[in-house]
Amino acid sequence: MSLARIPVILAVALSNHATMTPPNPPPEGSDKKVAHGAEALFVKTVRWVPFLAKSIVWAETLCEIAVLLALRAQSSSQSPLAARLLAILAPAHTAVRIQPSPALLAGALCSHSQAARCASRATAHWAGCSRTS
């Protein structure tokens, strides 16, 4: 079991967090448009999507790291905590199949490139806004 997977999945989680963070806060005060009916429900729902997506990614990331660390602890000593974590998070010895793979590296590369692209677009956008003000 390789702990080299941990920095990769942490970097992917950070990239996902960055791409799911809206570039602007929701409008306040007089700038806020009052929505009614179905539109109001849609606006409220859409505002929760990034929060839920980030929460799911971070929960999965932390669970995977816990499994990797528990596997390492279990292989070096008979830790009851590691055994309990593995029983909860990876039943039936599915955790032994967690390995760094070409698919993991390809997915991480795609995630990082998308996050970098979003960051460069946001930087260019804000640089253009400051010139016109």
C-alpha positions, -999 to +999 in steps of 0.1 A: +000+000+000+016+033-011+011+065+009+021+083-023-016+084-032-024+108-003-007+139-018-024+132-051-059+129-037-054+159-015-043+180-045-073+168-065-096+177-036-081+212-034-085+216-072-121+206-070-127+229-041-112+258-061-133+251-092-165+247-072-160+280-054-181+308-071-159+337-082-183+362-067-203+363-035-241+364-038-254+400-043-265+419-012-289+447-005-301+467-035-282+446-060-302+415-051-330+406-074-362+393-057-373+360-072-407+345-068-422+310-071-402+284-091-374+309-098-369+315-061-367+277-054-342+273-083-320+302-070-319+287-035-312+252-048-283+264-071-266+282-042-264+249-023-249+229-051-212+240-047-214+236-010-227+201-013-203+191-040-173+204-020-186+186+011-189+153-007-154+156-022-138+164+011-157+136+029-145+111+004-110+124+004-108+122+042-123+087+043-098+075+017-069+090+036-081+074+068-083+040+050-048+044+036-034+053+070-053+025+088-039+000+063-004+013+070-010+011+108-025-023+105+004-037+085+030-024+110+012-033+142-021-048+152-040-016+159-076-020+171-084+015+159-071+007+124-091-025+123-123-007+134-118+020+108-112-005+081-143-025+092-164+007+088-149+024+058-137-006+037-156-038+045-146-071+030-110-061+025-118-039-005-091-014+007-063-037-004-072-028-040-065+009-034-034+015-054-019+044-073-028+039-109-025+056-143-062+064-141-056+083-108-027+102-123-047+111-154-077+122-134-054+143-112-038+159-142-072+168-157-084+182-124-053+204-119-054+216-155-091+226-151-084+244-118-055+263-134-077+272-164-104+285-141-079+305-121-063+321-152-097+330-166-107+346-132-074+365-130-078+378-166-114+388-159-105+407-127-075+423-144-099+436-172-124+448-146-098+469-127-087+485-160-122+496-169-131+510-135 
